[in-house]
Amino acid sequence: MSEIKKTHDLSKIYFIPTNISNSKKKFFATPKQRIKMLEVCLDNKSYIIDDREIARGGISYTFETLSEISSENPNSKLYLILGLDKLNSITEWKDFEKIFEICNIIVSLRYSIDKPNKEPLIHKLLQSLILSDPAIFHRHPYGRIYIEQTSVINVSSTEIRRKLRNYASISDLVDPRLEKWLLENKVY
């Protein structure tokens, strides 16, 4: 996240845990535990832990959350930061078109020196919104997508849970403070 923050000169990044996913994703940690995990490993003052979706209750919808943040910050440009997998499913989200009316999207395309990325496959509806020049991207107040090459992060929540259940080390996958907290609290 620090790469994206620096590259795009972002003043704040909100981390917003979902209350109830509108997809089939199942959470293993409680909302309180997910907030605590963020508190344990985020120590940058410009990283904001925002529990609005949990406090609101019910199913979480990205458009509703972005609308609230936009109303609270009327003079700010908003950027939604996603992985490529989430971008490709965005067309299935509730009111996804409205997301493009209030923010731009920065897509983290993780790369590895060992395995260079092939050209990413992007949903047809989104291809015309992609800009390759960051300066032009930032001139648009909303409705555009920028694909950012970021360092590879070989981490998967499934792999972390599997290792924790088998009492294997996860020090190569997460911040040491988070590893300690997960082991002490036996979340998974």
C-alpha positions in Angstrom: 0.0 0.0 0.0 2.9 2.3 0.7 4.0 2.0 -3.0 0.6 3.2 -4.2 0.4 5.9 -1.6 3.7 7.3 -2.6 3.3 6.9 -6.4 -0.1 8.6 -6.4 0.7 11.2 -3.7 -2.4 10.1 -1.6 -2.9 12.0 1.7 -4.9 9.3 3.3 -5.8 5.6 2.7 -9.0 4.2 4.4 -9.0 0.6 5.4 -12.7 -0.4 5.6 -13.5 -3.9 6.8 -16.7 -5.3 5.3 -19.5 -6.2 7.7 -21.3 -8.8 5.6 -19.9 -9.5 2.1 -22.4 -9.2 -0.7 -20.5 -12.1 -2.3 -20.1 -15.7 -1.1 -17.0 -14.8 0.8 -17.0 -16.2 4.3 -15.2 -14.4 7.1 -13.4 -16.5 9.8 -12.6 -13.5 12.1 -15.3 -11.5 13.8 -15.7 -7.8 12.8 -14.0 -6.8 16.1 -11.0 -9.1 15.4 -10.6 -7.8 11.8 -10.5 -4.2 13.2 -7.9 -5.3 15.8 -5.8 -7.0 13.1 -5.7 -3.7 11.2 -4.8 -1.8 14.4 -1.9 -4.2 15.1 -0.2 -3.8 11.7 -1.1 -0.3 10.5 1.2 2.3 12.0 1.1 5.0 9.4 -0.8 8.1 10.5 -2.2 8.5 7.0 -3.8 5.0 7.2 -7.3 5.4 8.5 -9.1 2.4 10.0 -12.7 3.0 9.2 -15.4 0.8 10.8 -18.4 2.4 9.1 -19.5 -0.8 7.3 -19.4 -2.8 10.5 -21.2 0.0 12.5 -23.8 0.3 9.7 -24.6 -3.4 9.9 -26.1 -5.6 7.2 -24.6 -6.3 3.8 -21.8 -4.0 2.8 -21.9 -2.2 -0.6 -18.9 -0.3 -1.9 -21.0 2.3 -3.6 -22.8 3.3 -0.3 -19.5 3.6 1.5 -17.9 5.6 -1.3 -20.9 7.9 -1.3 -20.6 8.5 2.4 -16.9 9.3 2.2 -17.4 11.6 -0.8 -20.1 13.5 1.2 -17.7 13.9 4.1 -14.9 15.0 1.9 -16.6 17.1 -0.8 -13.4 18.8 -2.1 -11.3 15.6 -2.3 -10.7 13.2 -5.1 -11.5 9.7 -4.2 -9.6 6.6 -5.4 -10.7 3.0 -4.8 -7.7 0.7 -4.6 -8.4 -2.9 -5.7 -6.6 -5.9 -6.9 -7.1 -7.1 -10.5 -9.3 -9.9 -9.3 -11.7 -7.5 -7.7 -11.7 -5.2 -10.7 -12.7 -8.1 -13.0 -15.7 -8.8 -10.7 -16.8 -5.2 -10.2 -19.4 -5.4 -13.0 -21.3 -7.8 -10.7 -21.4 -5.4 -7.7 -24.5 -3.5 -6.7 -24.7 -0.1 -8.5 -21.2 -0.6 -9.9 -21.7 2.1 -12.6 -22.3 4.6 -9.8 -18.8 3.9 -8.4 -17.4 5.4 -11.5 -19.4 8.5 -11.0 -17.6 9.4 -7.7 -14.1 8.0 -7.9 -11.2 6.7 -10.0 -9.9 3.2 -9.4 -6.3 2.3 -8.9 -5.7 -1.4 -9.6 -2.8 -3.2 -8.0 -1.3 -5.5 -10.5 1.3 -7.4 -8.6 4.3 -8.6 -10.5 7.2 -10.9 -9.8 10.7 -10.7 -11.3 10.6 -14.5 -11.8 7.2 -14.4 -13.5 6.5 -11.3 -15.5 2.9 -10.4 -16.0 1.2 -11.2 -19.2 -1.2 -8.5 -20.5 -4.0 -8.5 -17.9 -7.5 -9.6 -19.0 -9.9 -6.8 -18.3 -13.7 -7.0 -18.6 -14.9 -5.5 -21.9 -17.1 -2.9 -20.2 -14.1 -1.5 -18.4 -11.4 -1.4 -21.1 -12.3 2.1 -22.4 -11.9 3.5 -18.9 -8.3 2.5 -18.5 -5.6 5.2 -18.8 -1.9 4.4 -19.0 -0.6 7.8 -18.3 -0.8 8.6 -14.5 -0.8 12.4 -15.2 -3.8 12.1 -17.4 -5.5 9.7 -15.0 -5.1 12.1 -12.1 -6.6 15.0 -14.1 -9.9 13.1 -14.3 -12.0 13.6 -11.1 -13.7 10.2 -11.5 -14.6 7.4 -13.9 -11.1 6.2 -14.9 -8.9 3.2 -14.1 -5.2 3.1 -13.7 -3.3 -0.2 -13.5 -0.3 0.2 -11.1 2.5 -2.4 -11.2 3.3 -3.1 -7.6 5.7 -5.5 -5.9 4.6 -9.0 -5.5 2.9 -10.0 -2.3 2.7 -13.8 -2.0 0.1 -13.8 0.6 -3.3 -15.6 0.7 -5.7 -15.6 3.6 -6.4 -19.2 2.8 -2.7 -20.1 3.1 -2.4 -18.1 6.3 -5.3 -19.9 7.9 -4.0 -23.3 6.7 -0.6 -22.7 8.2 -2.0 -21.4 11.5 -4.2 -24.5 11.8 -1.1 -26.7 11.2 1.0 -24.7 13.7 3.4 -23.6 10.8 5.1 -20.3 10.7 3.6 -17.4 8.8 6.4 -15.0 9.4 7.1 -14.8 5.7 3.5 -13.9 5.0 2.5 -11.2 7.5 3.9 -8.5 9.7 5.6 -10.0 12.8 3.2 -8.1 15.1 0.2 -9.5 13.3 1.7 -13.0 13.4 2.2 -12.7 17.2 -1.4 -11.4 17.7 -2.9 -14.2 15.5 -1.0 -16.9 17.5 -2.0 -15.4 20.9 -5.6 -14.9 20.0 -6.1 -18.1 18.0 -8.4 -16.5 15.5 -8.0 -19.2 12.8 
